[in-house]
Structures are given as structure tokens and as C-alpha cells.
Amino acid sequence: MKRHYATASIVSADRIVFNIKGNDYRLVVAVDYERSIVWIKWIGTHAEYDRIDVRELSMSGEVRPIRSPTDYEEALAEAKQLWGAKVR
């Protein structure tokens, strides 16, 4: 993982933290290497990240799989809205 994402922090065997936009944001994921699955556990600002325990995160809210281009576009629009970005 570090070979492809040099700024990623490996927290445990299945938990990785990625820096986004020059470390302004953090993305915490859980990885199941055997099944090639990545779960987004948390995403937020660096300041918010400093207040959480990444080892204890659990997913809350509705989880919807991305199975189609439409699902992808809807998820992307929701993420942009949450970050305050303009949606095209």
C-alpha cells in the first residue's frame, strides 16, 4: 500500500488513513485484502480527525453499494455536497 500511496498511514492490519488535498482532509478505510474490499469508515477534516480514535470507528448511517454508473454519480454528488463543493 505504501508503495502506491506514500502518504498513507497504516494504523493496523486492516485500517489505513489517507491524506486528501494536502492533508486538509483525512479518509479512514478498512481493508479486507482477501476479498479485495475497501470500506470507507470515516472522512472529514484534519481537525475532526484529531478528535477521533481511528481504531474504534464503526460505520453509521445508511450504506449503499455502488453498482452502476448512476450509483457512482449519486455518491459523488453527495460527497461533493458534504464537502461544500459545487456540484456540476
C-alpha positions as CSV (number, residue, x, y, z in Angstrom):
1,M,0.0,0.0,0.0
2,K,2.8,2.5,0.9
3,R,4.4,1.9,-2.4
4,H,1.3,3.3,-4.2
5,Y,0.2,5.8,-1.6
6,A,3.3,7.2,0.1
7,T,1.4,9.5,2.4
8,A,-1.0,6.8,3.7
9,S,-0.7,5.8,7.3
10,I,-1.1,2.2,8.1
11,V,-2.9,2.1,11.5
12,S,-3.4,-1.7,11.8
13,A,-3.5,-4.7,9.6
14,D,-6.8,-3.6,8.1
15,R,-7.0,0.1,8.9
16,I,-5.4,2.8,6.7
17,V,-5.6,6.6,6.8
18,F,-5.2,8.7,3.6
19,N,-4.4,12.3,3.4
20,I,-6.5,14.3,1.0
21,K,-5.9,17.7,-0.5
22,G,-2.6,18.4,1.1
23,N,-3.6,16.9,4.4
24,D,-6.7,19.2,4.7
25,Y,-8.9,16.1,4.9
26,R,-8.5,12.5,6.1
27,L,-10.1,9.3,4.8
28,V,-10.1,6.3,7.0
29,V,-10.7,2.9,5.4
30,A,-10.9,-0.7,6.5
31,V,-9.4,-3.2,4.0
32,D,-10.2,-6.9,3.5
33,Y,-7.3,-7.9,1.4
34,E,-8.5,-11.5,0.9
35,R,-11.8,-10.3,-0.7
36,S,-10.4,-7.1,-2.3
37,I,-12.9,-4.9,-0.5
38,V,-12.4,-1.5,0.9
39,W,-14.9,0.1,3.4
40,I,-14.9,3.8,4.0
41,K,-15.1,4.1,7.8
42,W,-14.8,7.9,8.1
43,I,-14.0,11.1,6.1
44,G,-13.6,14.6,7.5
45,T,-11.2,17.5,8.1
46,H,-7.8,17.0,9.7
47,A,-9.1,18.9,12.8
48,E,-12.0,16.5,13.1
49,Y,-9.7,13.5,12.6
50,D,-7.7,14.7,15.6
51,R,-10.7,14.1,17.8
52,I,-11.5,10.5,16.8
53,D,-10.0,7.1,17.5
54,V,-9.5,5.5,14.1
55,R,-9.1,2.0,15.6
56,E,-12.6,2.2,17.1
57,L,-14.6,3.7,14.2
58,S,-17.7,1.9,13.1
59,M,-19.9,2.8,10.1
60,S,-23.1,4.6,11.0
61,G,-25.9,5.6,8.7
62,E,-27.2,4.1,5.5
63,V,-24.7,2.1,3.5
64,R,-25.5,1.8,-0.2
65,P,-23.3,-0.2,-2.6
66,I,-22.1,1.4,-5.8
67,R,-23.2,-0.9,-8.5
68,S,-23.8,1.3,-11.5
69,P,-22.6,4.5,-13.1
70,T,-25.8,6.2,-11.8
71,D,-25.0,5.0,-8.2
72,Y,-21.5,6.3,-8.7
73,E,-22.7,9.8,-9.8
74,E,-25.2,10.0,-6.9
75,A,-22.5,9.1,-4.4
76,L,-20.1,11.6,-5.9
77,A,-22.7,14.3,-5.8
78,E,-23.4,13.5,-2.1
79,A,-19.7,13.6,-1.2
80,K,-19.3,16.9,-3.0
81,Q,-22.3,18.4,-1.2
82,L,-20.9,17.2,2.2
83,W,-17.6,18.9,1.4
84,G,-19.3,22.1,0.3
85,A,-18.0,21.8,-3.2
86,K,-20.1,22.9,-6.2
87,V,-21.8,20.0,-7.9
88,R,-21.7,20.3,-11.7
